[in-house]
Amino acid sequence: MTGAQLSVAFFLQMFFILAICRLVGVMARRIGQPQVVGEMIAGVLMGPSLLGLFLPEIQKAIFPEESLKFLFVGSQLGVGLYMFLVGVEFNTQLFRSRARSAAAVSISGMLVPFALGAILAFWLVKVPGLFSEKAKTFEAVLFLGAAMSITAFPMLARIIYERGLTGTALGTLALAAGAIDDAAAWCVLAIVLASFGAGAAVAVKAIAGGIAYGVLVLTVGRQLLRHLGAAAERAGKLTPSLLAITLMLFMLAAWFTDAIGIHAVFGGFLLGVAMPRGLFAAQLQRQLEPFAVVFLLPMFFTFSGLNTRLDMVNNAAMLLIALAVLLASCLGKGGACWAAARLNGEDNRTALAVGTLMNSRGLMELIIINIGLQKGVIQPPLFSIMVLMAIVTTLMASPLFECVYGRHARRTGKLGLAPADA
């Protein structure tokens, strides 16, 4: 395709993406699900699981192969910028007060599902067609353990935002635990990739680089960024020059964490945490959040949905395996996070809410299993089973949260109102 043809394809794609995501999102909200869940499902519906299955020519015309590279870049920008804004609103004082609980919840939410995933891998590696023939048992164990351990950090943040939990003790605890959890999961993934032949340097670069970046941004970087806040206070607003500098820093942060092998969302999130509060943060959110949430973020859901096929789980054996994976995922993640929160002094209702939120896998799961599929570690049937698990655990999050925490919190005045539209 020529440049002009790609431009035409992109504009049509964006019309289609925005229309479908908004439509399915509105339908999701009417049945009590967050907008983010509707957008996740919309992305899958636009892919080969529905549109490509029944109307393949139309799907191919809207999403030609050559245009997907541009959609991928837009999707990464969308999720990275959104997580940057989540970091800007992140309550660091509450995080410090909940640091012990967050670390315990995160470690438990990593180790237990990893162990259950490893146990499942010993069984599944013997089932033909799930793992590739070249995958060794050790590699299967590592990969499935990492895939079972991950949390839908961007989705967790969006659910917390839409439920009016941003800045609350519960929201901060869940976000902190999710951030630690997913950063560790990406480090595990780096080790997995090294075991598949990418080399030990991949793991070393990801882990050492991530630690160095976090320490630098949250210490020296935080002190330097205060000058941006002071300049905004003097001007009485966030000027175009200050906005440009901030966006340049965001791009640099996303580039670095992506380059070292830890997803760009963590670079953006940690930079947002280090940003000055007050007028600067409020103006930054006001100017960037609508565009990031309404226009850019649906590209992330759509790109992931285009790589998803749910029609692969089509017989009793596959359904049995899918059920086993789902049960192990829920018990391992939700149960372990609930127990850890209780052991660290949280009341039962808050602990159940934390377990419910942390159990959501979402599209971070799709990212990690897409890597496994592209590297030839897993086969399409296992990929589809893991996608199904990601969708079900994400769909479960909102109604379960409402059941164990939401209604009670509203009665007692501990839960803020969700935004009318997001």
Summary of the structure (lengths in Angstrom):
residues: 422
radius of gyration: 20.8
end to end distance: 34.9
largest distance: 66.4
contacts: 1529
relative contact order: 0.16
helix: 81%
strand: 0%
